[in-house]
């Protein structure tokens, strides 16, 4: 038996259901018709880093050590911040399955940098510096990825977050297309467990929410 875990960051039922009812997401509709759905309790706090690490490990933030995008450290010069790129405790499901001899593929899961050795392939996701860094295990897979998907990008350029809506949408679509091409490449590899995360919906919702808040504030 093989297991594929497909995650979409920031895509809630409040957004998903109306789009399915309008016939815009036929593949999600097929999944709903052939399976089950439910609203699950999130982590505290309900944010991307602790959420995905709890999904990956089955542990609470207190045990895997990830609470936010940032770590705070008190130094003699004052407080310093560090981007959280990896969990601090516990084993992820891909570690356990690798130990059992199962072949795993892990792609674009947030907070997975630097990539861990696994019995298969791991491609780091959000909070990894960029594709120029060592973001794959094995290291040789990055060359194969860039040959197949020359425009592959882990996440949006930070400058895009302050751009116009049209630019954000086109950049997000371009990023998502590169992730789909990466998915097709990895699906051709041997695997027993496959875990991939798409982040485009989250990027768009954050930007649209900031616009809504700005307009609401302007109308008050």
C-alpha positions in Angstrom: 0.0 0.0 0.0 1.2 3.5 -0.8 0.1 6.8 0.9 0.1 10.2 -0.6 -0.4 13.2 1.7 -1.4 16.3 -0.2 -1.5 19.6 1.7 -2.6 23.1 0.7 -1.5 25.8 3.1 -4.2 28.4 3.9 -7.0 26.8 1.9 -10.0 26.6 4.3 -13.4 25.0 3.8 -14.8 28.5 3.8 -13.0 29.2 0.5 -13.0 25.6 -0.8 -16.7 24.8 -0.6 -18.0 27.8 -2.6 -15.5 27.2 -5.3 -16.5 23.5 -5.5 -20.2 24.4 -5.6 -19.4 26.7 -8.6 -17.7 23.8 -10.4 -14.3 25.4 -10.4 -12.5 22.6 -8.5 -13.6 19.3 -10.0 -10.7 17.3 -8.6 -11.4 18.5 -5.1 -15.0 17.7 -5.7 -14.1 14.1 -6.6 -12.0 13.8 -3.5 -15.0 15.0 -1.4 -17.4 12.6 -3.1 -15.1 9.6 -2.7 -13.9 10.3 0.9 -14.7 12.1 4.1 -14.0 15.5 5.5 -14.0 17.2 8.8 -12.9 20.3 10.7 -9.9 19.3 12.8 -8.5 21.1 15.9 -5.5 23.1 15.0 -2.3 23.8 17.0 -1.9 26.6 19.6 -1.1 28.9 18.0 -2.9 28.0 14.8 0.0 29.0 12.4 1.8 27.5 9.5 5.1 26.4 11.3 3.6 24.6 14.3 0.7 23.3 12.3 2.8 21.5 9.7 5.3 20.2 12.2 2.5 18.7 14.3 1.1 17.1 11.2 4.5 15.7 10.4 5.4 14.4 13.9 2.1 13.9 15.6 3.4 16.0 18.5 2.3 19.3 20.1 4.5 22.4 19.6 5.7 21.9 23.2 7.4 18.6 22.0 8.6 19.5 18.5 9.6 23.0 19.6 8.1 25.1 16.8 5.7 27.8 17.8 6.2 30.6 15.3 8.3 31.7 12.3 10.8 33.2 14.6 13.0 32.2 17.5 14.0 34.9 20.1 17.3 34.8 21.9 18.5 37.1 24.6 22.1 38.2 24.1 24.4 40.7 25.8 23.7 43.0 22.9 20.0 42.6 23.3 17.3 40.3 21.9 18.0 38.6 18.5 15.6 36.9 16.2 16.2 33.8 14.0 14.0 32.3 11.3 12.8 28.9 12.3 13.8 26.5 9.6 13.6 23.1 11.4 11.9 21.4 14.3 13.8 21.0 17.5 12.5 17.7 18.8 10.7 14.5 17.8 10.8 12.3 14.7 8.8 13.1 11.6 6.8 10.4 9.9 9.4 10.3 7.1 12.1 9.5 9.6 10.1 6.6 11.1 9.1 5.2 7.7 12.8 5.5 6.5 13.8 3.4 9.5 11.3 0.8 8.6 12.8 0.6 5.1 10.0 2.4 3.3 10.8 4.8 0.5 9.7 8.3 1.1 9.3 11.5 -0.9 8.9 14.8 1.0 8.5 17.9 -1.0 7.9 21.6 -0.1 6.8 20.9 3.5 7.4 24.1 5.5 10.1 24.1 8.2 12.3 21.3 6.7 15.6 23.0 6.1 18.3 21.8 6.1 17.0 18.6 4.5 17.3 15.5 6.6 18.7 12.2 5.3 15.8 9.9 4.4 15.3 6.7 2.5 14.3 8.5 -0.6 14.1 12.2 -1.5 13.5 15.3 0.6 13.1 18.8 -0.9 13.0 21.6 1.7 10.0 24.0 1.8 9.1 27.4 3.1 11.7 29.1 5.3 14.5 27.5 3.3 16.8 30.4 2.1 16.4 29.8 -1.7 17.0 27.1 -4.3 20.6 28.2 -4.3 21.1 26.7 -0.9 21.5 23.0 -0.1 17.8 22.2 -0.2 17.7 18.6 -1.3 18.6 15.2 0.0 20.3 13.6 -1.7 22.3 16.7 -2.8 22.4 15.4 -6.4 18.7 15.6 -6.8 18.8 19.4 -7.0 20.6 19.3 -10.3 18.0 16.8 -11.7 15.2 19.1 -10.4 16.6 22.2 -12.1 17.2 20.4 -15.3 13.6 19.3 -15.4 12.2 22.5 -13.9 14.6 25.4 -14.6 12.3 28.0 -13.1 11.7 26.1 -9.9 11.2 28.4 -6.9 10.6 27.4 -3.3 8.5 30.4 -2.5 7.6 33.9 -3.8 10.2 36.6 -3.9 9.6 38.8 -0.8 9.2 41.8 -3.0 6.1 40.3 -4.6 4.2 40.6 -1.3 4.2 44.4 -1.6 3.3 44.4 -5.3 0.0 44.9 -7.1 -2.6 42.2 -7.0 -2.1 41.3 -10.6 1.6 40.7 -10.1 1.0 38.6 -7.0 -1.5 36.4 -8.8 0.7 35.9 -11.9 3.8 35.2 -9.7 1.8 32.7 -7.5 0.6 30.9 -10.6 4.1 30.7 -12.0 5.4 29.3 -8.7 2.5 26.8 -8.5 3.2 25.6 -12.1 6.8 25.0 -11.1 5.6 23.0 -8.1 3.3 20.9 -10.3 6.2 20.2 -12.6 8.3 19.2 -9.6 5.4 16.9 -8.4 5.3 15.1 -11.7 9.0 14.5 -11.6 8.9 13.1 -8.1 5.9 10.9 -8.8 8.1 9.1 -11.3 10.4 8.1 -8.4 9.9 4.9 -6.3 8.0 5.7 -3.2 5.8 4.2 -0.5 5.0 7.5 1.2 4.7 10.8 -0.6 4.1 14.2 1.3 3.8 17.4 -0.7 2.5 20.9 0.3 1.4 23.7 -2.0 1.5 27.2 -0.5 0.0 29.5 -3.2 -3.4 29.8 -1.6 -1.9 31.0 1.6 0.1 33.7 -0.2 -2.9 35.0 -2.0 -5.2 35.0 1.1 -2.6 36.9 3.2 -2.4 39.6 0.6 -6.1 39.8 0.0 -6.8 39.9 3.7 -4.4 42.9 4.1 -6.2 44.7 1.4 -9.6 44.0 3.0 -8.4 45.3 6.4 -7.0 48.4 4.7 -10.3 49.1 3.0 -12.3 48.4 6.1 -10.1 50.7 8.1 -10.5 53.4 5.4 -14.3 53.1 5.6 -14.5 53.5 9.3 
